[in-house]
Amino acid sequence: MASLIQRPRRLRHTAALREMVRETRLDPSNLIYPLFACPGEGIRKEISSMPGVFNLSIDELVKECAEARGLGISSI
């Protein structure tokens, strides 16, 4: 019975064909970078419940946005 099951892989044979029929593409332009603002200047305070995520003052937000833009992330 197992010999009756066929799984044609003709669309996965080469990298070019796999790229052409790929349904899901992940690109930096698809990402949204969440940032959290707080009043003040020079503030970069870690949020305890979200390690690696910070409350940033406006001057720090501008720097972070420029860096994200440089990486190709356009949605903030």
PQR file with spaces between the fields and no chain letter, atoms N, CA, C, O and H, PARSE charges and radii, in Angstrom:
ATOM       1  N    MET     1       0.817   -1.197    0.000 -0.4000 1.5000
ATOM       2  CA   MET     1       0.000    0.000    0.000 -0.0000 2.0000
ATOM       3  C    MET     1       0.862    1.263    0.000  0.5500 1.7000
ATOM       4  O    MET     1       0.508    2.254   -0.638 -0.5500 1.4000
ATOM       5  N    ALA     2       1.982    1.231    0.706 -0.4000 1.5000
ATOM       6  CA   ALA     2       2.843    2.404    0.772 -0.0000 2.0000
ATOM       7  C    ALA     2       3.405    2.771   -0.597  0.5500 1.7000
ATOM       8  O    ALA     2       3.725    3.935   -0.838 -0.5500 1.4000
ATOM       9  H    ALA     2       2.270    0.426    1.225  0.4000 1.0000
ATOM      10  N    SER     3       3.527    1.809   -1.485 -0.4000 1.5000
ATOM      11  CA   SER     3       4.073    2.106   -2.807 -0.0000 2.0000
ATOM      12  C    SER     3       3.087    2.882   -3.672  0.5500 1.7000
ATOM      13  O    SER     3       3.481    3.422   -4.706 -0.5500 1.4000
ATOM      14  H    SER     3       3.267    0.863   -1.289  0.4000 1.0000
ATOM      15  N    LEU     4       1.812    2.955   -3.276 -0.4000 1.5000
ATOM      16  CA   LEU     4       0.810    3.676   -4.037 -0.0000 2.0000
ATOM      17  C    LEU     4       0.828    5.180   -3.742  0.5500 1.7000
ATOM      18  O    LEU     4       0.269    5.972   -4.500 -0.5500 1.4000
ATOM      19  H    LEU     4       1.493    2.516   -2.436  0.4000 1.0000
ATOM      20  N    ILE     5       1.458    5.557   -2.666 -0.4000 1.5000
ATOM      21  CA   ILE     5       1.499    6.965   -2.286 -0.0000 2.0000
ATOM      22  C    ILE     5       2.675    7.630   -2.987  0.5500 1.7000
ATOM      23  O    ILE     5       3.821    7.208   -2.832 -0.5500 1.4000
ATOM      24  H    ILE     5       1.913    4.914   -2.050  0.4000 1.0000
ATOM      25  N    GLN     6       2.383    8.672   -3.759 -0.4000 1.5000
ATOM      26  CA   GLN     6       3.432    9.419   -4.434 -0.0000 2.0000
ATOM      27  C    GLN     6       3.412   10.863   -3.955  0.5500 1.7000
ATOM      28  O    GLN     6       2.350   11.467   -3.800 -0.5500 1.4000
ATOM      29  H    GLN     6       1.452    9.014   -3.885  0.4000 1.0000
ATOM      30  N    ARG     7       4.572   11.390   -3.729 -0.4000 1.5000
ATOM      31  CA   ARG     7       4.683   12.784   -3.328 -0.0000 2.0000
ATOM      32  C    ARG     7       5.605   13.477   -4.324  0.5500 1.7000
ATOM      33  O    ARG     7       6.812   13.559   -4.097 -0.5500 1.4000
ATOM      34  H    ARG     7       5.435   10.899   -3.854  0.4000 1.0000
ATOM      35  N    PRO     8       5.050   13.974   -5.421 -0.5600 1.5000
ATOM      36  CA   PRO     8       5.922   14.602   -6.422  0.2800 2.0000
ATOM      37  C    PRO     8       6.636   15.834   -5.857  0.5500 1.7000
ATOM      38  O    PRO     8       6.014   16.705   -5.249 -0.5500 1.4000
ATOM      39  N    ARG     9       7.925   15.886   -6.066 -0.4000 1.5000
ATOM      40  CA   ARG     9       8.736   16.988   -5.550 -0.0000 2.0000
ATOM      41  C    ARG     9       9.341   17.805   -6.689  0.5500 1.7000
ATOM      42  O    ARG     9      10.389   18.429   -6.519 -0.5500 1.4000
ATOM      43  H    ARG     9       8.430   15.178   -6.560  0.4000 1.0000
ATOM      44  N    ARG    10       8.692   17.805   -7.835 -0.4000 1.5000
ATOM      45  CA   ARG    10       9.262   18.492   -8.983 -0.0000 2.0000
ATOM      46  C    ARG    10       9.392   19.995   -8.739  0.5500 1.7000
ATOM      47  O    ARG    10      10.247   20.641   -9.344 -0.5500 1.4000
ATOM      48  H    ARG    10       7.841   17.298   -7.974  0.4000 1.0000
ATOM      49  N    LEU    11       8.558   20.562   -7.861 -0.4000 1.5000
ATOM      50  CA   LEU    11       8.641   21.990   -7.597 -0.0000 2.0000
ATOM      51  C    LEU    11       9.684   22.325   -6.532  0.5500 1.7000
ATOM      52  O    LEU    11       9.904   23.496   -6.225 -0.5500 1.4000
ATOM      53  H    LEU    11       7.863   20.037   -7.369  0.4000 1.0000
ATOM      54  N    ARG    12      10.323   21.305   -5.971 -0.4000 1.5000
ATOM      55  CA   ARG    12      11.336   21.544   -4.942 -0.0000 2.0000
ATOM      56  C    ARG    12      12.714   21.074   -5.387  0.5500 1.7000
ATOM      57  O    ARG    12      13.634   21.000   -4.572 -0.5500 1.4000
ATOM      58  H    ARG    12      10.144   20.353   -6.220  0.4000 1.0000
ATOM      59  N    HIS    13      12.868   20.759   -6.650 -0.4000 1.5000
ATOM      60  CA   HIS    13      14.099   20.147   -7.137 -0.0000 2.0000
ATOM      61  C    HIS    13      15.301   21.091   -7.096  0.5500 1.7000
ATOM      62  O    HIS    13      16.379   20.684   -6.663 -0.5500 1.4000
ATOM      63  H    HIS    13      12.121   20.819   -7.313  0.4000 1.0000
ATOM      64  N    THR    14      15.145   22.319   -7.528 -0.4000 1.5000
ATOM      65  CA   THR    14      16.259   23.271   -7.536 -0.0000 2.0000
ATOM      66  C    THR    14      15.917   24.491   -6.682  0.5500 1.7000
ATOM      67  O    THR    14      14.752   24.767   -6.394 -0.5500 1.4000
ATOM      68  H    THR    14      14.269   22.650   -7.880  0.4000 1.0000
ATOM      69  N    ALA    15      16.952   25.200   -6.293 -0.4000 1.5000
ATOM      70  CA   ALA    15      16.744   26.400   -5.476 -0.0000 2.0000
ATOM      71  C    ALA    15      15.929   27.451   -6.222  0.5500 1.7000
ATOM      72  O    ALA    15      15.106   28.141   -5.621 -0.5500 1.4000
ATOM      73  H    ALA    15      17.898   24.976   -6.527  0.4000 1.0000
ATOM      74  N    ALA    16      16.152   27.575   -7.520 -0.4000 1.5000
ATOM      75  CA   ALA    16      15.401   28.557   -8.314 -0.0000 2.0000
ATOM      76  C    ALA    16      13.914   28.230   -8.341  0.5500 1.7000
ATOM      77  O    ALA    16      13.082   29.130   -8.226 -0.5500 1.4000
ATOM      78  H    ALA    16      16.821   27.015   -8.009  0.4000 1.0000
ATOM      79  N    LEU    17      13.570   26.953   -8.491 -0.4000 1.5000
ATOM      80  CA   LEU    17      12.150   26.564   -8.487 -0.0000 2.0000
ATOM      81  C    LEU    17      11.537   26.754   -7.103  0.5500 1.7000
ATOM      82  O    LEU    17      10.396   27.198   -6.982 -0.5500 1.4000
ATOM      83  H    LEU    17      14.246   26.222   -8.584  0.4000 1.0000
ATOM      84  N    ARG    18      12.296   26.416   -6.059 -0.4000 1.5000
ATOM      85  CA   ARG    18      11.769   26.597   -4.698 -0.0000 2.0000
ATOM      86  C    ARG    18      11.488   28.079   -4.434  0.5500 1.7000
ATOM      87  O    ARG    18      10.468   28.415   -3.834 -0.5500 1.4000
ATOM      88  H    ARG    18      13.223   26.055   -6.158  0.4000 1.0000
ATOM      89  N    GLU    19      12.372   28.953   -4.871 -0.4000 1.5000
ATOM      90  CA   GLU    19      12.178   30.398   -4.699 -0.0000 2.0000
ATOM      91  C    GLU    19      10.939   30.863   -5.454  0.5500 1.7000
ATOM      92  O    GLU    19      10.180   31.693   -4.953 -0.5500 1.4000
ATOM      93  H    GLU    19      13.201   28.679   -5.358  0.4000 1.0000
ATOM      94  N    MET    20      10.733   30.339   -6.644 -0.4000 1.5000
ATOM      95  CA   MET    20       9.623   30.775   -7.481 -0.0000 2.0000
ATOM      96  C    MET    20       8.257   30.376   -6.897  0.5500 1.7000
ATOM      97  O    MET    20       7.292   31.128   -7.030 -0.5500 1.4000
ATOM      98  H    MET    20      11.349   29.664   -7.052  0.4000 1.0000
ATOM      99  N    VAL    21       8.169   29.208   -6.254 -0.4000 1.5000
ATOM     100  CA   VAL    21       6.872   28.730   -5.758 -0.0000 2.0000
ATOM     101  C    VAL    21       6.693   28.941   -4.261  0.5500 1.7000
ATOM     102  O    VAL    21       5.678   28.530   -3.697 -0.5500 1.4000
ATOM     103  H    VAL    21       8.953   28.598   -6.145  0.4000 1.0000
ATOM     104  N    ARG    22       7.660   29.572   -3.613 -0.4000 1.5000
ATOM     105  CA   ARG    22       7.574   29.822   -2.172 -0.0000 2.0000
ATOM     106  C    ARG    22       6.389   30.728   -1.871  0.5500 1.7000
ATOM     107  O    ARG    22       6.189   31.744   -2.537 -0.5500 1.4000
ATOM     108  H    ARG    22       8.484   29.905   -4.071  0.4000 1.0000
ATOM     109  N    GLU    23       5.610   30.358   -0.868 -0.4000 1.5000
ATOM     110  CA   GLU    23       4.416   31.127   -0.504 -0.0000 2.0000
ATOM     111  C    GLU    23       4.705   32.145    0.591  0.5500 1.7000
ATOM     112  O    GLU    23       4.076   33.203    0.634 -0.5500 1.4000
ATOM     113  H    GLU    23       5.772   29.534   -0.327  0.4000 1.0000
ATOM     114  N    THR    24       5.637   31.844    1.465 -0.4000 1.5000
ATOM     115  CA   THR    24       5.917   32.707    2.589 -0.0000 2.0000
ATOM     116  C    THR    24       7.306   33.303    2.429  0.5500 1.7000
ATOM     117  O    THR    24       8.287   32.581    2.256 -0.5500 1.4000
ATOM     118  H    THR    24       6.148   30.985    1.430  0.4000 1.0000
ATOM     119  N    ARG    25       7.378   34.613    2.488 -0.4000 1.5000
ATOM     120  CA   ARG    25       8.658   35.310    2.402 -0.0000 2.0000
ATOM     121  C    ARG    25       8.776   36.246    3.598  0.5500 1.7000
ATOM     122  O    ARG    25       7.873   37.037    3.874 -0.5500 1.4000
ATOM     123  H    ARG    25       6.581   35.200    2.629  0.4000 1.0000
ATOM     124  N    LEU    26       9.880   36.148    4.291 -0.4000 1.5000
ATOM     125  CA   LEU    26      10.123   37.009    5.437 -0.0000 2.0000
ATOM     126  C    LEU    26      11.230   37.981    5.067  0.5500 1.7000
ATOM     127  O    LEU    26      12.327   37.579    4.681 -0.5500 1.4000
ATOM     128  H    LEU    26      10.613   35.506    4.066  0.4000 1.0000
ATOM     129  N    ASP    27      10.926   39.256    5.190 -0.4000 1.5000
ATOM     130  CA   ASP    27      11.841   40.312    4.786 -0.0000 2.0000
ATOM     131  C    ASP    27      11.789   41.403    5.866  0.5500 1.7000
ATOM     132  O    ASP    27      10.738   41.584    6.480 -0.5500 1.4000
ATOM     133  H    ASP    27      10.034   39.583    5.503  0.4000 1.0000
ATOM     134  N    PRO    28      12.868   42.123    6.114 -0.5600 1.5000
ATOM     135  CA   PRO    28      12.820   43.188    7.124  0.2800 2.0000
ATOM     136  C    PRO    28      11.694   44.199    6.890  0.5500 1.7000
ATOM     137  O    PRO    28      11.192   44.789    7.847 -0.5500 1.4000
ATOM     138  N    SER    29      11.297   44.405    5.651 -0.4000 1.5000
ATOM     139  CA   SER    29      10.216   45.355    5.373 -0.0000 2.0000
ATOM     140  C    SER    29       8.859   44.836    5.851  0.5500 1.7000
ATOM     141  O    SER    29       7.901   45.605    5.923 -0.5500 1.4000
ATOM     142  H    SER    29      11.705   43.927    4.874  0.4000 1.0000
ATOM     143  N    ASN    30       8.760   43.539    6.181 -0.4000 1.5000
ATOM     144  CA   ASN    30       7.523   42.965    6.703 -0.0000 2.0000
ATOM     145  C    ASN    30       7.404   43.104    8.218  0.5500 1.7000
ATOM     146  O    ASN    30       6.343   42.839    8.782 -0.5500 1.4000
ATOM     147  H    ASN    30       9.538   42.914    6.122  0.4000 1.0000
ATOM     148  N    LEU    31       8.468   43.512    8.869 -0.4000 1.5000
ATOM     149  CA   LEU    31       8.486   43.554   10.333 -0.0000 2.0000
ATOM     150  C    LEU    31       8.012   44.894   10.872  0.5500 1.7000
ATOM     151  O    LEU    31       8.131   45.927   10.213 -0.5500 1.4000
ATOM     152  H    LEU    31       9.330   43.728    8.410  0.4000 1.0000
ATOM     153  N    ILE    32       7.472   44.855   12.085 -0.4000 1.5000
ATOM     154  CA   ILE    32       7.083   46.064   12.818 -0.0000 2.0000
ATOM     155  C    ILE    32       7.893   46.064   14.110  0.5500 1.7000
ATOM     156  O    ILE    32       7.858   45.101   14.876 -0.5500 1.4000
ATOM     157  H    ILE    32       7.375   44.016   12.620  0.4000 1.0000
ATOM     158  N    TYR    33       8.616   47.145   14.343 -0.4000 1.5000
ATOM     159  CA   TYR    33       9.493   47.250   15.504 -0.0000 2.0000
ATOM     160  C    TYR    33       8.786   48.060   16.586  0.5500 1.7000
ATOM     161  O    TYR    33       8.636   49.274   16.445 -0.5500 1.4000
ATOM     162  H    TYR    33       8.644   47.927   13.720  0.4000 1.0000
ATOM     163  N    PRO    34       8.347   47.404   17.669 -0.5600 1.5000
ATOM     164  CA   PRO    34       7.654   48.142   18.722  0.2800 2.0000
ATOM     165  C    PRO    34       8.648   48.892   19.614  0.5500 1.7000
ATOM     166  O    PRO    34       9.629   48.318   20.086 -0.5500 1.4000
ATOM     167  N    LEU    35       8.384   50.161   19.832 -0.4000 1.5000
ATOM     168  CA   LEU    35       9.210   50.980   20.715 -0.0000 2.0000
ATOM     169  C    LEU    35       8.315   51.651   21.753  0.5500 1.7000
ATOM     170  O    LEU    35       7.152   51.948   21.478 -0.5500 1.4000
ATOM     171  H    LEU    35       7.587   50.628   19.448  0.4000 1.0000
ATOM     172  N    PHE    36       8.855   51.886   22.937 -0.4000 1.5000
ATOM     173  CA   PHE    36       8.098   52.458   24.037 -0.0000 2.0000
ATOM     174  C    PHE    36       8.752   53.765   24.468  0.5500 1.7000
ATOM     175  O    PHE    36       9.935   53.787   24.808 -0.5500 1.4000
ATOM     176  H    PHE    36       9.799   51.645   23.161  0.4000 1.0000
ATOM     177  N    ALA    37       7.996   54.838   24.454 -0.4000 1.5000
ATOM     178  CA   ALA    37       8.517   56.170   24.769 -0.0000 2.0000
ATOM     179  C    ALA    37       8.230   56.552   26.212  0.5500 1.7000
ATOM     180  O    ALA    37       7.240   56.122   26.804 -0.5500 1.4000
ATOM     181  H    ALA    37       7.035   54.819   24.178  0.4000 1.0000
ATOM     182  N    CYS    38       9.116   57.368   26.763 -0.4000 1.5000
ATOM     183  CA   CYS    38       8.905   57.936   28.092 -0.0000 2.0000
ATOM     184  C    CYS    38       9.462   59.354   28.082  0.5500 1.7000
ATOM     185  O    CYS    38      10.322   59.674   27.262 -0.5500 1.4000
ATOM     186  H    CYS    38       9.921   57.718   26.283  0.4000 1.0000
ATOM     187  N    PRO    39       8.982   60.206   28.985 -0.5600 1.5000
ATOM     188  CA   PRO    39       9.466   61.592   29.010  0.2800 2.0000
ATOM     189  C    PRO    39      10.896   61.666   29.546  0.5500 1.7000
ATOM     190  O    PRO    39      11.335   60.814   30.319 -0.5500 1.4000
ATOM     191  N    GLY    40      11.600   62.693   29.120 -0.4000 1.5000
ATOM     192  CA   GLY    40      12.959   62.912   29.610 -0.0000 2.0000
ATOM     193  C    GLY    40      13.973   62.909   28.486  0.5500 1.7000
ATOM     194  O    GLY    40      13.616   62.903   27.308 -0.5500 1.4000
ATOM     195  H    GLY    40      11.244   63.385   28.492  0.4000 1.0000
ATOM     196  N    GLU    41      15.253   62.914   28.865 -0.4000 1.5000
ATOM     197  CA   GLU    41      16.350   62.884   27.901 -0.0000 2.0000
ATOM     198  C    GLU    41      17.393   61.867   28.332  0.5500 1.7000
ATOM     199  O    GLU    41      17.687   61.732   29.520 -0.5500 1.4000
ATOM     200  H    GLU    41      15.543   62.920   29.822  0.4000 1.0000
ATOM     201  N    GLY    42      17.950   61.153   27.366 -0.4000 1.5000
ATOM     202  CA   GLY    42      19.019   60.194   27.651 -0.0000 2.0000
ATOM     203  C    GLY    42      18.565   58.988   28.455  0.5500 1.7000
ATOM     204  O    GLY    42      19.380   58.354   29.126 -0.5500 1.4000
ATOM     205  H    GLY    42      17.711   61.262   26.401  0.4000 1.0000
ATOM     206  N    ILE    43      17.281   58.659   28.398 -0.4000 1.5000
ATOM     207  CA   ILE    43      16.751   57.553   29.191 -0.0000 2.0000
ATOM     208  C    ILE    43      16.643   56.296   28.331  0.5500 1.7000
ATOM     209  O    ILE    43      16.088   56.319   27.233 -0.5500 1.4000
ATOM     210  H    ILE    43      16.620   59.173   27.852  0.4000 1.0000
ATOM     211  N    ARG    44      17.185   55.207   28.854 -0.4000 1.5000
ATOM     212  CA   ARG    44      17.082   53.892   28.223 -0.0000 2.0000
ATOM     213  C    ARG    44      16.917   52.889   29.371  0.5500 1.7000
ATOM     214  O    ARG    44      17.887   52.287   29.833 -0.5500 1.4000
ATOM     215  H    ARG    44      17.637   55.189   29.746  0.4000 1.0000
ATOM     216  N    LYS    45      15.668   52.725   29.818 -0.4000 1.5000
ATOM     217  CA   LYS    45      15.369   51.926   31.002 -0.0000 2.0000
ATOM     218  C    LYS    45      14.709   50.615   30.565  0.5500 1.7000
ATOM     219  O    LYS    45      13.687   50.627   29.879 -0.5500 1.4000
ATOM     220  H    LYS    45      14.881   53.214   29.443  0.4000 1.0000
ATOM     221  N    GLU    46      15.300   49.488   30.967 -0.4000 1.5000
ATOM     222  CA   GLU    46      14.762   48.182   30.578 -0.0000 2.0000
ATOM     223  C    GLU    46      13.418   47.936   31.252  0.5500 1.7000
ATOM     224  O    GLU    46      13.228   48.262   32.423 -0.5500 1.4000
ATOM     225  H    GLU    46      16.130   49.479   31.524  0.4000 1.0000
ATOM     226  N    ILE    47      12.488   47.357   30.495 -0.4000 1.5000
ATOM     227  CA   ILE    47      11.178   46.987   31.024 -0.0000 2.0000
ATOM     228  C    ILE    47      11.332   45.608   31.655  0.5500 1.7000
ATOM     229  O    ILE    47      11.675   44.647   30.967 -0.5500 1.4000
ATOM     230  H    ILE    47      12.643   47.093   29.543  0.4000 1.0000
ATOM     231  N    SER    48      11.082   45.505   32.952 -0.4000 1.5000
ATOM     232  CA   SER    48      11.388   44.270   33.688 -0.0000 2.0000
ATOM     233  C    SER    48      10.613   43.054   33.187  0.5500 1.7000
ATOM     234  O    SER    48      11.131   41.937   33.223 -0.5500 1.4000
ATOM     235  H    SER    48      10.803   46.286   33.511  0.4000 1.0000
ATOM     236  N    SER    49       9.393   43.253   32.726 -0.4000 1.5000
ATOM     237  CA   SER    49       8.589   42.114   32.277 -0.0000 2.0000
ATOM     238  C    SER    49       8.904   41.695   30.837  0.5500 1.7000
ATOM     239  O    SER    49       8.418   40.666   30.367 -0.5500 1.4000
ATOM     240  H    SER    49       8.973   44.160   32.697  0.4000 1.0000
ATOM     241  N    MET    50       9.732   42.507   30.128 -0.4000 1.5000
ATOM     242  CA   MET    50      10.110   42.196   28.745 -0.0000 2.0000
ATOM     243  C    MET    50      11.615   42.382   28.585  0.5500 1.7000
ATOM     244  O    MET    50      12.056   43.441   28.138 -0.5500 1.4000
ATOM     245  H    MET    50      10.127   43.343   30.510  0.4000 1.0000
ATOM     246  N    PRO    51      12.416   41.370   28.943 -0.5600 1.5000
ATOM     247  CA   PRO    51      13.870   41.508   28.844  0.2800 2.0000
ATOM     248  C    PRO    51      14.309   41.864   27.423  0.5500 1.7000
ATOM     249  O    PRO    51      13.815   41.300   26.447 -0.5500 1.4000
ATOM     250  N    GLY    52      15.244   42.808   27.326 -0.4000 1.5000
ATOM     251  CA   GLY    52      15.743   43.249   26.028 -0.0000 2.0000
ATOM     252  C    GLY    52      14.918   44.348   25.383  0.5500 1.7000
ATOM     253  O    GLY    52      15.258   44.822   24.299 -0.5500 1.4000
ATOM     254  H    GLY    52      15.646   43.266   28.119  0.4000 1.0000
ATOM     255  N    VAL    53      13.824   44.765   26.044 -0.4000 1.5000
ATOM     256  CA   VAL    53      12.961   45.835   25.544 -0.0000 2.0000
ATOM     257  C    VAL    53      13.085   47.012   26.510  0.5500 1.7000
ATOM     258  O    VAL    53      13.122   46.834   27.728 -0.5500 1.4000
ATOM     259  H    VAL    53      13.548   44.380   26.925  0.4000 1.0000
ATOM     260  N    PHE    54      13.150   48.218   25.942 -0.4000 1.5000
ATOM     261  CA   PHE    54      13.442   49.392   26.760 -0.0000 2.0000
ATOM     262  C    PHE    54      12.400   50.491   26.597  0.5500 1.7000
ATOM     263  O    PHE    54      11.792   50.633   25.536 -0.5500 1.4000
ATOM     264  H    PHE    54      13.120   48.362   24.953  0.4000 1.0000
ATOM     265  N    ASN    55      12.200   51.273   27.668 -0.4000 1.5000
ATOM     266  CA   ASN    55      11.523   52.561   27.593 -0.0000 2.0000
ATOM     267  C    ASN    55      12.587   53.551   27.149  0.5500 1.7000
ATOM     268  O    ASN    55      13.659   53.617   27.750 -0.5500 1.4000
ATOM     269  H    ASN    55      12.694   51.158   28.530  0.4000 1.0000
ATOM     270  N    LEU    56      12.306   54.323   26.102 -0.4000 1.5000
ATOM     271  CA   LEU    56      13.301   55.235   25.558 -0.0000 2.0000
ATOM     272  C    LEU    56      12.779   56.661   25.556  0.5500 1.7000
ATOM     273  O    LEU    56      11.604   56.905   25.284 -0.5500 1.4000
ATOM     274  H    LEU    56      11.435   54.269   25.613  0.4000 1.0000
ATOM     275  N    SER    57      13.668   57.603   25.865 -0.4000 1.5000
ATOM     276  CA   SER    57      13.301   59.012   25.728 -0.0000 2.0000
ATOM     277  C    SER    57      13.318   59.353   24.236  0.5500 1.7000
ATOM     278  O    SER    57      13.823   58.576   23.426 -0.5500 1.4000
ATOM     279  H    SER    57      14.623   57.405   26.086  0.4000 1.0000
ATOM     280  N    ILE    58      12.772   60.498   23.881 -0.4000 1.5000
ATOM     281  CA   ILE    58      12.628   60.876   22.477 -0.0000 2.0000
ATOM     282  C    ILE    58      13.976   60.895   21.752  0.5500 1.7000
ATOM     283  O    ILE    58      14.066   60.419   20.621 -0.5500 1.4000
ATOM     284  H    ILE    58      12.362   61.129   24.540  0.4000 1.0000
ATOM     285  N    ASP    59      15.022   61.435   22.380 -0.4000 1.5000
ATOM     286  CA   ASP    59      16.330   61.474   21.721 -0.0000 2.0000
ATOM     287  C    ASP    59      16.866   60.064   21.459  0.5500 1.7000
ATOM     288  O    ASP    59      17.492   59.823   20.426 -0.5500 1.4000
ATOM     289  H    ASP    59      14.948   61.821   23.299  0.4000 1.0000
ATOM     290  N    GLU    60      16.629   59.144   22.375 -0.4000 1.5000
ATOM     291  CA   GLU    60      17.043   57.750   22.178 -0.0000 2.0000
ATOM     292  C    GLU    60      16.169   57.050   21.139  0.5500 1.7000
ATOM     293  O    GLU    60      16.648   56.199   20.389 -0.5500 1.4000
ATOM     294  H    GLU    60      16.120   59.340   23.214  0.4000 1.0000
ATOM     295  N    LEU    61      14.876   57.415   21.097 -0.4000 1.5000
ATOM     296  CA   LEU    61      13.979   56.843   20.084 -0.0000 2.0000
ATOM     297  C    LEU    61      14.432   57.199   18.681  0.5500 1.7000
ATOM     298  O    LEU    61      14.391   56.364   17.777 -0.5500 1.4000
ATOM     299  H    LEU    61      14.487   58.106   21.706  0.4000 1.0000
ATOM     300  N    VAL    62      14.861   58.431   18.501 -0.4000 1.5000
ATOM     301  CA   VAL    62      15.325   58.871   17.178 -0.0000 2.0000
ATOM     302  C    VAL    62      16.534   58.033   16.745  0.5500 1.7000
ATOM     303  O    VAL    62      16.608   57.604   15.594 -0.5500 1.4000
ATOM     304  H    VAL    62      14.895   59.109   19.235  0.4000 1.0000
ATOM     305  N    LYS    63      17.471   57.803   17.655 -0.4000 1.5000
ATOM     306  CA   LYS    63      18.648   56.976   17.341 -0.0000 2.0000
ATOM     307  C    LYS    63      18.231   55.547   16.989  0.5500 1.7000
ATOM     308  O    LYS    63      18.730   54.960   16.028 -0.5500 1.4000
ATOM     309  H    LYS    63      17.411   58.151   18.590  0.4000 1.0000
ATOM     310  N    GLU    64      17.310   55.000   17.781 -0.4000 1.5000
ATOM     311  CA   GLU    64      16.849   53.624   17.566 -0.0000 2.0000
ATOM     312  C    GLU    64      16.118   53.500   16.232  0.5500 1.7000
ATOM     313  O    GLU    64      16.281   52.503   15.527 -0.5500 1.4000
ATOM     314  H    GLU    64      16.905   55.477   18.561  0.4000 1.0000
ATOM     315  N    CYS    65      15.322   54.496   15.884 -0.4000 1.5000
ATOM     316  CA   CYS    65      14.604   54.492   14.606 -0.0000 2.0000
ATOM     317  C    CYS    65      15.570   54.557   13.428  0.5500 1.7000
ATOM     318  O    CYS    65      15.367   53.877   12.422 -0.5500 1.4000
ATOM     319  H    CYS    65      15.190   55.305   16.457  0.4000 1.0000
ATOM     320  N    ALA    66      16.611   55.363   13.546 -0.4000 1.5000
ATOM     321  CA   ALA    66      17.613   55.461   12.486 -0.0000 2.0000
ATOM     322  C    ALA    66      18.330   54.133   12.278  0.5500 1.7000
ATOM     323  O    ALA    66      18.599   53.727   11.148 -0.5500 1.4000
ATOM     324  H    ALA    66      16.775   55.915   14.363  0.4000 1.0000
ATOM     325  N    GLU    67      18.635   53.460   13.390 -0.4000 1.5000
ATOM     326  CA   GLU    67      19.295   52.163   13.302 -0.0000 2.0000
ATOM     327  C    GLU    67      18.376   51.120   12.662  0.5500 1.7000
ATOM     328  O    GLU    67      18.812   50.336   11.820 -0.5500 1.4000
ATOM     329  H    GLU    67      18.416   53.790   14.309  0.4000 1.0000
ATOM     330  N    ALA    68      17.109   51.115   13.065 -0.4000 1.5000
ATOM     331  CA   ALA    68      16.145   50.173   12.488 -0.0000 2.0000
ATOM     332  C    ALA    68      15.958   50.433   11.002  0.5500 1.7000
ATOM     333  O    ALA    68      15.881   49.496   10.207 -0.5500 1.4000
ATOM     334  H    ALA    68      16.755   51.752   13.749  0.4000 1.0000
ATOM     335  N    ARG    69      15.886   51.694   10.630 -0.4000 1.5000
ATOM     336  CA   ARG    69      15.750   52.049    9.217 -0.0000 2.0000
ATOM     337  C    ARG    69      16.949   51.570    8.408  0.5500 1.7000
ATOM     338  O    ARG    69      16.799   51.112    7.275 -0.5500 1.4000
ATOM     339  H    ARG    69      15.948   52.455   11.275  0.4000 1.0000
ATOM     340  N    GLY    70      18.114   51.675    8.983 -0.4000 1.5000
ATOM     341  CA   GLY    70      19.327   51.193    8.337 -0.0000 2.0000
ATOM     342  C    GLY    70      19.314   49.688    8.121  0.5500 1.7000
ATOM     343  O    GLY    70      19.935   49.184    7.186 -0.5500 1.4000
ATOM     344  H    GLY    70      18.236   52.046    9.904  0.4000 1.0000
ATOM     345  N    LEU    71      18.604   48.970    8.988 -0.4000 1.5000
ATOM     346  CA   LEU    71      18.491   47.518    8.861 -0.0000 2.0000
ATOM     347  C    LEU    71      17.360   47.100    7.914  0.5500 1.7000
ATOM     348  O    LEU    71      17.181   45.912    7.645 -0.5500 1.4000
ATOM     349  H    LEU    71      18.099   49.379    9.748  0.4000 1.0000
ATOM     350  N    GLY    72      16.600   48.077    7.411 -0.4000 1.5000
ATOM     351  CA   GLY    72      15.522   47.775    6.470 -0.0000 2.0000
ATOM     352  C    GLY    72      14.149   47.672    7.105  0.5500 1.7000
ATOM     353  O    GLY    72      13.176   47.354    6.422 -0.5500 1.4000
ATOM     354  H    GLY    72      16.745   49.042    7.630  0.4000 1.0000
ATOM     355  N    ILE    73      14.051   47.938    8.409 -0.4000 1.5000
ATOM     356  CA   ILE    73      12.759   47.903    9.107 -0.0000 2.0000
ATOM     357  C    ILE    73      12.145   49.291    8.995  0.5500 1.7000
ATOM     358  O    ILE    73      12.655   50.254    9.568 -0.5500 1.4000
ATOM     359  H    ILE    73      14.842   48.197    8.964  0.4000 1.0000
ATOM     360  N    SER    74      11.054   49.384    8.259 -0.4000 1.5000
ATOM     361  CA   SER    74      10.473   50.705    8.011 -0.0000 2.0000
ATOM     362  C    SER    74       9.236   50.981    8.860  0.5500 1.7000
ATOM     363  O    SER    74       8.784   52.124    8.926 -0.5500 1.4000
ATOM     364  H    SER    74      10.639   48.602    7.794  0.4000 1.0000
ATOM     365  N    SER    75       8.682   49.967    9.505 -0.4000 1.5000
ATOM     366  CA   SER    75       7.471   50.161   10.317 -0.0000 2.0000
ATOM     367  C    SER    75       7.840   50.138   11.788  0.5500 1.7000
ATOM     368  O    SER    75       8.398   49.168   12.302 -0.5500 1.4000
ATOM     369  H    SER    75       9.049   49.038    9.450  0.4000 1.0000
ATOM     370  N    ILE    76       7.507   51.247   12.450 -0.4000 1.5000
ATOM     371  CA   ILE    76       7.848   51.360   13.882 -0.0000 2.0000
ATOM     372  C    ILE    76       6.604   51.754   14.640  0.5500 1.7000
ATOM     373  O    ILE    76       6.648   51.908   15.861 -0.5500 1.4000
ATOM     374  H    ILE    76       7.053   52.034   12.032  0.4000 1.0000
